[in-house]
Amino acid sequence: MTNSSMSARSRALVGLAAVLTVVYFVVPSSAAAEAIRVLAPVVAAGAILVGIATLHPSPRRPWVLIASAMVLLAGATLVWAVLFFRSGDPFPSASDALHLSAALSLVGGLSILSREASTDTDGPGGIEVAIVAIAIGLGVWLAVVEPYLADGDLDVADRIWALLAPLLGALAIALASRLAVQSQFRSPASTLMLIGVTLLVLANVLRAVGELGGTHGPGGLVASMTIPASLCIGAAALDPTMTSMNRGLGVGRVFGLGRVVWLSVAALTPLTVLLTLPLAGLGSATTRTLAAICSIVVVALALTRMWRLVATVQRLTERRGQDRLAAMVEHSSDVVLLMDADGVVRYASPGLASTLGHRSSDWTGRSMIDLVSSDDRDAAATELRKAVQLGRGEMVKFEASLVRVDGERRRMEATIANLLGGDAVDGVIATFRDVTEQRNLERQLSHRAFHDELTGLANRALFLDRMDHALRVVRPGSDPVVVLFIDLDDFKSVNDARGHGVGDQMLRAIAGRIRSVAGSGDTPARLGGDEFALLLEDRGGVDRAIDVAEQLLANLGEPVSLEGHDLTVRASVGVAVAAPGMSTASLLRDADAAMYEAKRAGKSQIKIFDPAMRLTATRHLELRTDLTNVIELDQLRLAYQPIVDLRTHRVVGAEALLRWEHPTRGVLSPTEFVPIAERAGHILPIGNWVIEQSIRSAARWQVRAPQQLSVNVLAAQVRSPEFAECVRTSLQTHGLDPRRLTLEMTETMLVEEIESAVGHLAELREIGVLIAVDDFGTGDSSL
């Protein structure tokens, strides 16, 4: 029946109604049986009084009237029973007057409850009650009133009673229906009330029909209906929902399907009766006239209700929109200000407190411009005036910094909308959205896109962009643009010996030293790995470039203390001066070529580019490309220089010398291509090939007589973790005694690579491989 279950007291009274109804049917018709019909409304009246006393409904008056109706109903039933069992003809009588009084009291109570009902969700109003009452009343007229009026034996008073009693019952059903529909049948009290009133009115109508035909008497279904009717009304008063049945539940749709159906049926009933009566040849002229009047009235009421419904829907839509907007504003972190045309704040949303720490009430009557930081106030004032001048409905957008209560500045995305003269809002609306974190992130991403993450210097992309700009804006006769290409000498040894963590710290320290020699208009950059560059845009030309390069080499010569070790990394610097019309790629290539010449000259030097270097750089690029497949194309050869014992003049061994048989350039010595191979990353496979081939050849020599083999190794080979294993594997594969192998390295390399090489060399020494210093006396030990 409902979504909310009845209270225990209400269920008990409904159960009592069922029991008494059954007893009334079982007991033979008598005065004692009629006592049950008298007792039921008395119990109902008592239940209503108990409900009033325990549940305290507000107002109490309608329930008192309903209780009075039950008492009057009990009196009417008692009078009818007495007259029936004494004279056998209780109609018309005082019982009918009491029935009429009970109906008036019941309608009065229900009308008060219905009038108090809330209309917040467009509950059934008086118009709908009238439509339902007319429909029910017309049906009652046809069933009861018209036959009564046709009875010529009734006097005027009886005719009035015959007219009023059924119509009052119809009105009572309409009012009770409104209460039940208002609560969407979720209130047990309103539902029980509707059931009770409907049964009571139906019993009265059927009783009237029976009395008209002379068939009504005690016992039977019609007489028994007053028992559950009155007790259901009493049960309604015992349920806790009786205190809120006049307020509805405030939920649901504005116009549900069920409500549409029963209203449509009620509205069409008079018109249906009007069309049916002439076709069936029924009804008097009075009835047909009444049906026509009812049809006209119902149509008028329906149209009125429709227009009111449209207005209600519009009002609810606007209010819901306003409620949503208010909820969004109240719970949004955005700062929303309602201002007049001069920017004076009339309302500030809670976002002002949550975002900026200001109390909203403190800013009422103050200017919005006072919230803006001093740097952006003029611009914000201009945008405010612009929004006002553009007219109603226009808006402007801009960014400004607002000041928090603690002085912190927050970057805001501002929108000012002109709603001056509007119906819902009359003023200027300013909305500020905090985009501080977003802008900070954008700056960070932009910085990362154009800066080296490790050192913080400009990266290659930014450096090339700055070079391009400098080359485009340089004026004839002014100092030329100069680029320094800086490559660290043997930096890989730091990574191999100390680890990449120390290497990264060293790179940051070197970046700081490069930055320290750069001018305010210069651009230092890390191009990648251990390559740096410096774009000189400040005045000074080549002379300043030399000074900067010399100062940089001097700074790099100072040791860097990292993890308890003093480390020194030197650099080779190439200097290139831009010629008119030169591109960024050409200028950077020239600086790179000059740097390469500095390395060839002995490292830790400065070289200024000249055109001859470009030819060398081109040749190096070609050789670098050709070195890619030099092993696969079988272009490497080993030449063996004999080692002679001066005392015996016997050949005791040989030194393996690498040669490259280039297809177009002829035979190239190691000095021509090994440095290029080192820079290109090809030196390890070439070095491994030399060790493998030389050991294979030496193993064949041992057949004739023991011979010693000397092989030159490079720093990159010794640093490699696979170096010792490569030598050991080749010795085992070809069966050469490790004592017949001598690995030669320069004293400079031995000094520079001592920390990274000592472990690998010790492994080879353990198996018998000899280690020799080549060109001793020409490097660090030179006199």
Order of alpha helices (4+ residues) and beta strands (2+ residues): alpha-alpha-alpha-alpha-alpha-alpha-alpha-alpha-alpha-alpha-alpha-alpha-beta-beta-alpha-alpha-beta-beta-beta-alpha-alpha-beta-alpha-alpha-beta-beta-alpha-beta-beta-beta-alpha-beta-alpha-beta-beta-beta-alpha-alpha-beta-alpha-alpha-beta-alpha-alpha-beta
